[in-house]
Amino acid sequence: MPSYRQLNASLTYAFPGRATGLRGQLLYVYKGRLGNPYGEVRYAVNKVGLHLLNAQLNYDF
């Protein structure tokens, strides 16, 4: 597997007022290749060059 770099970023928002206890969260993950994949594409496909975005709602009671 080639060397890679990874970035994780998260945003959280707590809703005010009647929605107290409700939190929204966005999570972004990026995984990018560093350097040469050693001449084999199979070492990079589905392993690096990935972007992932998750959105969630949590309710705390």
Buried (B, 14 or more C-beta within 10 A) or exposed (E): EBEBEEEEEEEEEEEEEEEEEBBBBEBEBBBEBEEEBEEEEEBBEEBBEEEEEEEEEEEEE
